Amino acid sequence: MISSCRSKVVSGEDQMPIASVKVEPLIKGNIENELSFNGTTVYLRKNLVVSPISGYVTRVNVKFGDEVRKNEVLLEVQTRERKALESTNDSAGNFGIIKVFATSEGFINDLAVNEPGAFVSEGGTLCNIVDINDLTVRVNVPYEYNSILNRGQRVRIYLTDKSNISGSVIRILPVVDESNQTQTVLIKPETNRQLPENLNVLIKFPYEMHRQVFLVSKSSLMANETQSEFWIMRVDPDNRAVKIPVIRGIENDSIIEIISPGLNTNDMIISEGAYGLPDSTEITIVK
């Protein structure tokens, strides 16, 4: 009989195995609510260089993609009169030679004349200089979010290489796209990196912050099938998992705000292994 009773006790313990879980302390901190929109890098200032006279290009000092300084000589153009004098082998010194200077620093992103000998008309395009110090990010924001946009507002810019940089709103254009009802917002990146034009980026606009609230990792939060009830599993002094109902607050990619009257800073919360765990289950903590 004694042997039979002991057998039943062992069988009961087998039905309630000790769960292995990972835990983390409940912390207090700040969390922001953010809106995300896609944007594109663009150089706003592009300086068109044109020929001051009609004539023949005699020298090209730059190539496509070259960086240039302001007032650097880009090309030389000779007048038709000078061309005529050359045909008679008459020396005319520098008469009729016009130097074309860079109007700003930047890089050549369009070069209409690649080699000497081409004829250009007065006002004809010679090249285009992009100001490398005038890179911005253009974002089209639905007008319904206009109330959260402010000049000087700080934002975060996420690049396709997984890095991110800070930036600020420098201009909100007073025009709305008729079909999409979006408003163009210009953002100045705060970086020394020379980003290429037409790069797709993700912009995150913070618009709400909760300070000194309880925060847990997203994996710690449990929910029912309809996402109408939420809870976490707290570890009590007897190493048991206790179900604590909570209200979900702001969340981001990794952490989430929770609200509950029964929590204290540094309570140990189950971060892995809580899924499907019954209330008051005995646990063992693993690293």
TIFIDREN-732924 format. One record per residue (C-alpha): y, x, z; residue in three letters. Coordinates in steps of 0.2 Angstrom, whole numbers, padded with zeros to 4 digits, always signed. Example, Ala and Ser with C-alpha at 12.3 -4.5 7.8 and 13.67 -1.06 7.14 Angstrom:
<sites>
-0022+0062+0039ALA
-0005+0068+0036SER
</sites>
This chain:
<sites>
+0000+0000+0000MET
+0012+0014+0004ILE
+0008+0022-0012SER
+0011+0006-0021SER
+0029+0004-0013CYS
+0034+0022-0017ARG
+0029+0019-0035SER
+0041+0004-0036LYS
+0055+0014-0029VAL
+0053+0028-0042VAL
+0052+0015-0056SER
+0069+0007-0050GLY
+0078+0024-0050GLU
+0072+0026-0068ASP
+0080+0011-0074GLN
+0097+0017-0067MET
+0098+0035-0074PRO
+0113+0046-0069ILE
+0126+0047-0083ALA
+0133+0063-0088SER
+0151+0062-0092VAL
+0167+0073-0095LYS
+0183+0069-0085VAL
+0201+0073-0085GLU
+0215+0070-0072PRO
+0227+0056-0074LEU
+0244+0063-0078ILE
+0262+0057-0078LYS
+0273+0062-0093GLY
+0284+0056-0107ASN
+0279+0047-0123ILE
+0288+0041-0138GLU
+0285+0027-0150ASN
+0287+0033-0168GLU
+0289+0026-0186LEU
+0282+0036-0200SER
+0288+0036-0218PHE
+0284+0047-0233ASN
+0298+0058-0240GLY
+0301+0071-0254THR
+0311+0088-0253THR
+0325+0089-0265VAL
+0340+0101-0269TYR
+0355+0091-0269LEU
+0367+0104-0276ARG
+0363+0109-0293LYS
+0377+0119-0302ASN
+0377+0117-0321LEU
+0384+0133-0330VAL
+0392+0129-0347VAL
+0399+0140-0361SER
+0418+0142-0360PRO
+0419+0145-0379ILE
+0410+0142-0395SER
+0401+0158-0400GLY
+0386+0169-0400TYR
+0376+0175-0385VAL
+0376+0194-0384THR
+0368+0197-0367ARG
+0357+0187-0355VAL
+0355+0195-0338ASN
+0344+0182-0330VAL
+0327+0174-0332LYS
+0320+0158-0326PHE
+0317+0158-0307GLY
+0329+0173-0304ASP
+0339+0172-0288GLU
+0358+0175-0291VAL
+0373+0178-0281ARG
+0390+0170-0283LYS
+0401+0178-0296ASN
+0386+0188-0303GLU
+0387+0190-0322VAL
+0374+0179-0330LEU
+0377+0180-0349LEU
+0390+0186-0361GLU
+0396+0176-0376VAL
+0406+0183-0391GLN
+0418+0173-0401THR
+0415+0170-0420ARG
+0431+0180-0423GLU
+0423+0195-0414ARG
+0407+0192-0424LYS
+0416+0193-0440ALA
+0424+0209-0435LEU
+0407+0217-0432GLU
+0402+0212-0449SER
+0416+0223-0456THR
+0411+0238-0445ASN
+0428+0237-0437ASP
+0429+0242-0419SER
+0437+0229-0407ALA
+0433+0236-0390GLY
+0430+0221-0378ASN
+0440+0209-0388PHE
+0431+0192-0390GLY
+0418+0196-0377ILE
+0417+0182-0363ILE
+0407+0185-0347LYS
+0399+0170-0339VAL
+0398+0171-0320PHE
+0387+0162-0307ALA
+0397+0148-0299THR
+0386+0148-0283SER
+0372+0158-0276GLU
+0354+0151-0278GLY
+0341+0152-0291PHE
+0339+0148-0310ILE
+0329+0132-0312ASN
+0334+0129-0330ASP
+0339+0142-0343LEU
+0344+0135-0360ALA
+0346+0152-0368VAL
+0333+0165-0366ASN
+0338+0179-0377GLU
+0354+0186-0387PRO
+0358+0179-0404GLY
+0359+0160-0400ALA
+0375+0151-0405PHE
+0382+0139-0391VAL
+0395+0126-0393SER
+0410+0125-0381GLU
+0404+0116-0365GLY
+0386+0118-0370GLY
+0373+0121-0356THR
+0368+0139-0353LEU
+0358+0137-0337CYS
+0357+0128-0320ASN
+0359+0135-0303ILE
+0350+0127-0288VAL
+0359+0130-0271ASP
+0344+0137-0260ILE
+0354+0132-0244ASN
+0356+0114-0249ASP
+0338+0108-0247LEU
+0336+0091-0240THR
+0322+0078-0238VAL
+0324+0061-0246ARG
+0316+0046-0237VAL
+0317+0028-0242ASN
+0317+0017-0227VAL
+0314-0002-0227PRO
+0331-0010-0222TYR
+0322-0019-0208GLU
+0322-0003-0198TYR
+0341+0001-0201ASN
+0345-0002-0183SER
+0335+0013-0177ILE
+0343+0025-0190LEU
+0358+0035-0184ASN
+0367+0050-0191ARG
+0362+0066-0182GLY
+0346+0058-0176GLN
+0332+0070-0173ARG
+0316+0068-0182VAL
+0299+0078-0185ARG
+0294+0084-0203ILE
+0275+0086-0206TYR
+0271+0097-0221LEU
+0255+0096-0231THR
+0249+0113-0224ASP
+0247+0105-0207LYS
+0263+0113-0200SER
+0278+0103-0194ASN
+0297+0107-0192ILE
+0311+0098-0184SER
+0326+0090-0194GLY
+0340+0078-0192SER
+0348+0064-0202VAL
+0363+0070-0211ILE
+0367+0055-0222ARG
+0362+0036-0223ILE
+0367+0030-0240LEU
+0376+0013-0240PRO
+0366+0006-0254VAL
+0349-0003-0254VAL
+0337-0003-0268ASP
+0337-0021-0276GLU
+0318-0022-0279SER
+0311-0013-0264ASN
+0325-0017-0251GLN
+0324+0001-0245THR
+0339+0012-0240GLN
+0339+0031-0244THR
+0341+0043-0229VAL
+0344+0061-0231LEU
+0337+0073-0218ILE
+0341+0092-0216LYS
+0326+0103-0212PRO
+0329+0115-0198GLU
+0319+0130-0204THR
+0321+0147-0212ASN
+0306+0144-0224ARG
+0311+0141-0242GLN
+0302+0125-0246LEU
+0299+0120-0264PRO
+0307+0105-0272GLU
+0297+0089-0274ASN
+0286+0093-0259LEU
+0278+0077-0252ASN
+0281+0077-0233VAL
+0279+0064-0218LEU
+0294+0060-0208ILE
+0292+0053-0190LYS
+0307+0044-0182PHE
+0306+0042-0163PRO
+0314+0026-0158TYR
+0308+0022-0141GLU
+0303+0033-0126MET
+0295+0029-0109HIS
+0297+0042-0096ARG
+0286+0047-0082GLN
+0272+0035-0086VAL
+0253+0037-0084PHE
+0245+0045-0099LEU
+0227+0047-0104VAL
+0218+0053-0120SER
+0214+0040-0132LYS
+0195+0043-0130SER
+0197+0037-0112SER
+0203+0019-0116LEU
+0189+0006-0118MET
+0192-0011-0126ALA
+0182-0027-0129ASN
+0177-0032-0147GLU
+0193-0043-0149THR
+0205-0029-0142GLN
+0211-0041-0130SER
+0206-0032-0114GLU
+0207-0014-0110PHE
+0200-0003-0096TRP
+0197+0015-0090ILE
+0183+0022-0080MET
+0189+0031-0064ARG
+0178+0042-0054VAL
+0177+0037-0035ASP
+0173+0049-0021PRO
+0155+0044-0022ASP
+0154+0050-0040ASN
+0153+0033-0047ARG
+0162+0026-0062ALA
+0174+0012-0057VAL
+0181+0000-0070LYS
+0200-0001-0069ILE
+0208-0015-0080PRO
+0224-0008-0088VAL
+0238-0013-0100ILE
+0240-0003-0116ARG
+0258+0004-0119GLY
+0264+0017-0132ILE
+0252+0028-0141GLU
+0252+0042-0153ASN
+0239+0053-0161ASP
+0231+0059-0146SER
+0237+0051-0130ILE
+0241+0033-0124ILE
+0251+0025-0110GLU
+0242+0014-0098ILE
+0249+0002-0085ILE
+0239-0003-0069SER
+0244-0005-0051PRO
+0228+0003-0045GLY
+0231+0021-0051LEU
+0237+0037-0044ASN
+0242+0054-0051THR
+0227+0066-0053ASN
+0214+0052-0052ASP
+0199+0058-0062MET
+0196+0048-0077ILE
+0181+0048-0088ILE
+0186+0055-0105SER
+0169+0056-0114GLU
+0154+0046-0110GLY
+0162+0030-0104ALA
+0157+0019-0119TYR
+0145+0006-0113GLY
+0145+0012-0095LEU
+0143-0002-0082PRO
+0154-0003-0068ASP
+0149+0007-0052SER
+0137+0018-0062THR
+0132+0034-0054GLU
+0138+0049-0064ILE
+0137+0068-0065THR
+0151+0078-0071ILE
+0149+0091-0085VAL
+0161+0103-0093LYS
</sites>
